Amino acid sequence: MKIYVVYDSEGEHTKVLAESIAEGAGRVEGAEVFVDHVSTADIYNLSEMDAIIWGCPGHFGTISSGLKSWIDRLGYLWAEGKLVNKVGAVFCTTATVHGGIEATMLNLITPMLHQGMIVVGLPGSLPENALYGSYYGVGVSCPPDSPEIISKDGLVLGRALGERVASVTRSFIHER
């Protein structure tokens, strides 16, 4: 099973979160995980993937321009139905607690729904997600004055999302 993690990151925050998601996905037996920055991510590889997880920093409550430009190139995949029934998930980082995490993740999910993908989030039963996270995916605040790039809870949630996506994908593949 192939899982593609695509991210935009101007600093290290979103990149580190993407790597934690990939690490979590890699924990599931049979997962082959690929991670690329949008500048090198190949849209032509998407139809070969079983799951796609994309994320970016939130910019004023919406998708970064780098990831948005990449997503906007997926029209031919939509026209040919190449991503229908692929498992999808999203993640983002913001500088402030109220920096638009939820709005950004909803904006990241919308193109997946247009593609006919099956979106996977995180349940509230995860202790770190109950008070800190989001059900839409993983959204992490990364205050610029913090000594850590991503909080420990953020890394736990990243690994949990990757593992959940890989587990759901494996189950979905076995049902086909």
N, C-alpha and C positions, 0 to 999 in steps of 0.2 A: 504494500500500500504506500502510495507516494503522497507526501504532504509538503506543500510549498508555503513558506512564511515570507511574505514580502512586506518591507517596511520603508518608510521615509524617516530620516532622522538628520537633523542639522547638528546635533550634539551627540552625546552618547546615550541619553536617557531611553529613547525609543529603540535604539539598537540593542541595548542591554536587555530590555523587556522582550524584544523579538528573540534574542538568544535564549532567554529563559523559557519562552514558549516552545522553541525548537527542542530544548533539552527535555521538557516534559513530554512532548510528542515522541521523542526518541526512546522513552522508557517503555513504550508499548511494543510488544513483540510484533515484528513484521513491518514496523514503520521505517520508511526511508524518508528522511527529512532534508529539505533543501531550504536555504535561507539566502535571500538576496535583497540588497538595497534597490529601490525603484530604478536607480540609474543603470543597473545591470540586470534587473529582472526581465526575463524574456516572456512576453505575453503568449508566444507560440508554444511555450511549455505547459500552459495552464490546462489545455484539453487532455493532457496525459496525466494530470494529477487527480487524486481521489479526494483531496481536501485542500482548501486554500484559506490561509489566514493572513489578513492584511491589516496594517496599522500605521499610525503616524502621530506626530504631535498635533494636538488640537490648536488650530489657529482661529481665535475669536469664535469658538464654538463650532467650527467646521473642519473639513478635511484640509490638510496641507496642500499647497498647489502642486507639489511634486507627485504625491500619490493620486491626486485628482486627475492630473494630466495622464498618468499611467492608466487609470481606470477608464478614462474617456477613450482610450484606444481599443477597448474591448468590444466595440460595436459588431465586428464581424463574428465574434464568438457568440454574441447574443443572436445575431441573424441566423446562425447555423445551429443554435441550441447546444453548443459545445460544453456549456457549464451546467446544464440542467442536471439536477440531482447530485451535484458535487456538494460535499459538506463544506461549510464556510464558517469563519469566526473572525472577530475583530478585536483590536486593541488600540489604545492611545495613551498619550502622556500629556499633561498640561503643567504649567508652572505654578498654578494656584489651585486651591481646593475647589473654587467655584469658577474654574477656567473653561467650562463648557465640555467636560468629559462626556456626559450623557448625550448631549446634542451631537458631539463629534461621532460617537459610536453609532448613533441612529443614522447619521449621514453616511457612515461607512457600511452599514447593513443594507441600506436602500439599493445600491447597485447589485448586491448579491441577490436580493429578492427579484430584481428585474431580470437577472440571469437565470432564475429558476433554481437557485441554490437552496440548500437546507441549512439554515443558520443555527449554530449551537452557541449557547451562552454558558454561564456558570450558575449553578444553583446556590441558594442562600444557605444550604446545609454545610458549606465549607466555613469553618470558623472565621477565617480571614475575610471571607466575602460577606458575612452577615452584617458587619459594621463598617467595613472599609471599602468593599468592592462594588461591583455592578453586576446585574444579571444579563446585560447585553454583551458582555465580553470582559476584557480587563481594561480598566481605566485607572491610571496611577498619577497622582500629583507628585511633581518633582520640584519642590521649591528651589529657586536658584541659590539660596543661602544654605542649603543642606549639605553636610559633608559627604553624604552618600548619594550615588547616582540614582539608584532606585532603592526604595525601602525594602526591608526583609519581607514584609507582607506582600509588597508588589511582586517580588521575585517568586514567592510561594504561589500567588495567584497566576502569574505567567506560566509556571510549570503546570499548575492545575488545569489551565485552559488548554495547553498543548496536549496533556494527557487525556483530557476529556474528548477533545476533537479526534485524537487518534483512536480512542476506544469506541466512540460512536461510529467513526468511519469503518473501523474493522467490523463492527456488528452489522453495519449497513451493507458492506461488501459481501459478507457471508450470507446475508438474506437474499441477495440477488440470485 
